[in-house]
Amino acid sequence: MPLASLDSYGVSPELGFLCTYDPAAVTLPSCLKPAAALAASLPERIVTGRARRDIEALDELDLDELASITDDAVLRTSLVHYSFLEQVYVWCEEPAPSRLPRSIARPLWALAGRLGQPPILTYSQYVLDNWSRIDPDGPADLSNARMVQPFLGGADEAWFVLIHVAIEAAAGRMLARIPTAVDAAAARDADVLTTELESMVAVWDAMIAAFDRMPEYCDPYVYFNRVRPWIHGFKDNPALPNGIVYEGVEATEGKPQTFRGQTGSQSSIVPVMDALLAVGHSHDPLRGYLDELHVYRPPGHRRFIDDVRAASELRDTVRGIAERRLTDAYNECLDRLTRFRTRHLEYAASYIHKQARGAAGNATDVGTGGTPFMKYLKKHRDEANAHRL
């Protein structure tokens, strides 16, 4: 089964899964400007202790007016604003509230529904749709990228997001080779398949090099105490044991809702490479977390992962051809995938697991997505490494 065009999945060779528009340059209709202005002022309002009060006072958006908006960039940019407002409303004071006010609950639910995503801050709003070039004509890398919408602001928060932006942008060159690799595997073309896999290894090296730079401007203590608290979710979180009510949202029938928090595990890079290389994960409770996170990705990205998994004969082809250079290239890709997961595991240990616990939210052995991340990351790292041929 041939894959569709990359752009139909929301993927580009230059930027990977990142948005291809500039969120900082999106012109919003008047109905969406008050929320955007309030979101832009969050760093000031949080430290004055008035954030929750000011969010409650936000005029409610006319949902009929929202329904008339068709511009994808406008909808996605506004979902960034409302999801940041939601997180601040919940986590700016203790105790965490049991309800979200109509002023943000209804538009957030409507925007997320329009875009096929859960009504909570996800990796898409935190990273993929939340960056801009400093020089519009410059590269999308750490020398020329900035975070558009912050919580508190500061170097540590921005650097944490921008490291992910740099990784996503670098991955574009690898993602663009997937259709050719899938076709070459189906045709049993060893030469083309070897070339594609070897090129992917070089991209992995660039991604890992970017990931290695995390400690330069993001300190573990600052991350844990000033960055992480804003990205907790509402599922498997002791501060919200019953979830949270989205006021005025008829679809919920007034019942509390639970959603997982933003996490780098919602990125689509690793899952699509698992799909291409036919890396399987055993069916156990941890596999359930992996499957559940899939719905937190944009619909196009989910389709890309699913279509690659359905179309790829790559592992069987490499095993069947059994040429040393091709097998080595396949194993090198697995090696880099394992290294990337290992680096993620190491950062999770130093930035979360080793930090002192003292505030509301998930414990240090539970990630912002509500998962036991040390077991989760180690298991999937080991399973990828076990697929070497």
N, C-alpha and C positions, 0 to 999 in steps of 0.2 A: 504494500500500500504506500504510494508516494505521499510525502508530506506536503502540506499546503505552503504557500509563500510565507517567509518569515514575518513580514509585516502583518499578515492576517492573524498572527499569534501575539502581536504586540512586541516583537523582537526585532532588533536591528543589529547589523554587524558592527556599527560604531559604538553603540551604547548598550547592547545586550537587552536586559529587561528594564532598564531605566526609561523614564518617560522621554520622549523625543522633542517635546515642547519645553519652553522655559517657564516654570511655574511663577517666577518673579515678574514675568512680563504678561501674564494672563489678565485680560480686562474682564472684570466681573460685572454682571448686571447689578443695578442698584439694590435689588432685594438681598443680594449676598454680601454686600459691602460692610454692613454693620458687624457681622460675625468675623469677617476678615480683619477689620480694624481692631476688634476685641482680641482676636488671636494674636495679632502683631504686638499687642501691648502686654501679653502674658508675663514676660519677665519682670516688668514693673509692678503689675498687679499681684503677682504671687508674693513678692517680698513685702508688700504693704499689708498683706492679710485680707485683701478685699476681693480676691479673685472669685470666690464662690458667690458672694453677694452680687457682683457685677455680672456674672454669667446668668444668674437667676433673673436679672433685670433686662436681659437682652430681649428685644421684641421678637415675637414668634414669626417665623417665616411663613408666608402664604404658600402652601403646598401646591395649589393650582398654578401659581406662578412658577414654582420650581419645575412642575411637570412639563412646562412649555420649553424648558431649556434643553437643547440637544447637543451643545458643544461639549465634547468629551473632556477637553482640557479644563473647561469651567467646572464641570461636575467633579472631576478628580481633585482640582485645587481646593474647591469648597469642602470636599470630604476631608482633606488634610486639616482645614481650619476647624471644622466641627469636631473631628476626632481628637484634636489637641485640646479643645475646650472641654470635651467630655472627660479626658484623663485628668485635667487640672481640677475640674469640679469634684471628681471623686477623691483625688489624692492630695489636695492642697491643705487639708485639715484633717485632724482625727477627732472623732471616728469617721470612717468612710460612710457616706450616706447610703440609705437603702433605696433611694429613688433619684432618677435624673429628671430635672425639670423639663416641661414641655418645650421651653425655648430652645433646647438643644436636642432633646430626645426625638421629637418628631422629624425635624429636617435631617438629622443624622440617620435615622432609620430609612427615610425616603431616599437619600443620596446613596447610601450603601446598597439599598435594594436596586436602584437604577444601575449600579455598577457591578452587581453580582458579588458583593463582598459582605462580611459581617459588619454590624454597626458598632465597631470598636476600632481603635488605632491598630493597624496591622503594619507589617514591614513595608507594604506598598506606600502607605501614607508617611511613615517615618523616614523611609530611605528613597524608594524608587521615584516618588513624586515630590520630593522635598529637597531638591538641589538645583543649583544654577551655576553657570560659568561666570567667573569674574570678568574675564575677557571673552566676549561672545564668539570671537574667532579663534580662541585658544583651545587646548586639549581638555578633555573631560578626565582629569586626573588630579592628584593631590596638590599639584602646583597651581591649579586654576579653578577649584570648585569651592562652593560655599553652601552651608546649610541655610535654607530659606526661613523655615518656621521652627523656632526653638521653644523649649519650655523655659528654663532659667537663662539659657545662653552661656557663653563662655567657651574656652578652647577645648576643654575635655568633652563637653557635649557635642560640639561641632565635629571634632576629630573622630569621635566614635562613629558618627553617622557617615562622615566623609570617607573613612577607610572602607566602609561598605559600598559607598558610591564608586570609589576607585576600583574595587574588586568587580562590581557589576559591569562597569564600563569595559574593563579589560576582558571580561568573559565574552563580550560580544564577538570577538574574533574567533573564539572557540565555538560558540553557538552557531555561527554562520557556516561552519564546516560540517555540522551535523547532517544536513540533507544529502550532501555529497557522500559522506561516510556511509549513510544508510543505503544509498543507491549502490555504492561500490560493494558493500557487503552482500546485497541481494544479487549482484552480478558476479560475485566471487572474483572481483578485480583486486588482486593482492597489492599491486603497485600503488594504485590510487588510494586504497584503504590504508596502506602503510604511511603514505605521505600525509594523509589527513590526521592520523593518530599522532604522528611525530610532531605535526604542527600544533596539535592540541596540548602536547606536553610542554611546549614552549610557552603557551598561554598560561597553563597552570603555574609555571615558574613565575610569571609576572604577577599573577594573582596572589601567590604565596608571599612574594616579595612585598606587595602592598600590605598584606595582612600582618607581616612581621613588624610593620611600622606602628602598630597600635600603641605601644607604650611611649612613643615619642611625645605625644601631647595629651594622652588620656591616662591619668593615674588611676590605679585600681581603687584606692580609697575614695577619690572624688567621684569616680564612676558609680560606685556602690551607693554613696550617700547623696549625690546631687543629680545623677543621670538616671540610674535604674529605677528610683521610686516612681517616676512618672509613666513607666511603660508596663506596669503590672496589669494583669487582666482580672476578670471577675469569675473565673472558673478555677476550682481547686485552690481557692485563696482564703485563708482563715479570717482575713479582715472582712470578707463578704461571703460568709458561709452559705447564704441563701441566694446569692446573685443580686441583681439590681433591677428595679422596675423602671421601664421606659414610659414615663407619663404621657398619656394622650395617644399612645400607639395602639390602635384597635386590634391589630393582628396578635398582640400578646395577651389580650383579655385580662390585662392588669397583673399578669403573673411575672415574677422575677425571671430575669434572663441571665445566662452565664455564657461568657465568651473568653477564650484564651487571650493572653496578652501578646504584645509585639515581641517577636524573637527572630534572630537571624536564621533560625531553622525554617522560617517561612520563605526564605529566598528560594528561587527555583533552580539555581545553578546546580547544586549538588543532586537534587532529585532527577533533573533531566540527564545528567551524566550517569547516574545509577541506571536510568532507563536505557540509555544508549549502550552501556557496557553490560547490561543484563545482570546488574548486581541485585541480588534478592535479599530480603530481610525476613527472618523467621517470624512466624505468627505467634506472638505472645503479647502480653499487655503493653510492652514498649512499642510493638508494631502498631498497636491501636493509636498511640500518640502520633506516629508518623503519618498514618492515614488521615487522622483528623486535621492535622495542620494543612493538608492539601486544600481544603475548602477555604482557607484564609488567603489563598493566592488569587490574583485577578483571573477571571475566566479564561482569557486567552493563554495565559501562562500554564494554567491547568491543562488546557487542551494540547498545548505543545508537549508537555510531559507525557500525557496519555498517548498521544499519537506517536511519539518517538518510541515509547515502550511497545506499542502494538506493531510498529513497522520494523524495528531493529532486529536484524539477524546477525549482528556483528560478532557476538561471542561465539556462536555456532560456526560462523564462517572462519574466524581465526583458528578455532580448534580444528576445523576440517581441513584447511589449507596447510596448517602446521609448518609454515616457513618461519625460520628463526627470527628474521628482522621484523616480520609482522607480529609474531608472538611477543617479542621484546617491546614493541611499540604499545601493544595492548597492555602489557604488564606495567609499563612506565606510566601510562594513564591511570591505572589502578593505584600505583605507588603515589602519584601526586594527589589523587583523590583521598587517599589515606593520610598523607601528610597534612592536607588541608583540614581534614577532620581532627587530626591530632592537635594542630595549632588551636582550633576552636576549643577542644577539650582543655588544653593548657590555659587558655585565657579564661575559660569558665571557672577553672580551679582558682586562679589568682585574683580574678576580678569579682568573683561572687563567693565561692565556697570557703575561701580563707578569710573573708571579711567578717567583722563583728556584727551581730544582729541586734537591732534595737528599735526598728520602726515598723509601722503597719505594712502588710504585704506578704509576699511569699518568703519562706525561710531560705537560708543559704544553700540548702540542698534541693531547692525547687526553683526552676527557671521562671522568667517572667511569663512564659507561655503556660505555666502551671504544670510542667513536667519534671520528673526527677532527672535533670539534665546530665549529671555525671554518668549515670547508668545508660541513659539514652545515647549520648554521644560516643561513649566507649563501645557500646554494643554495635552501633552502626559503623564505626571505624573498623572494628575487628572483622565484621562481616564483609566489608569491602575488600580488606586485605586478603581474606580467605578465598577470593575469587580469582587469584592469579592462576594463569595457565602454565 
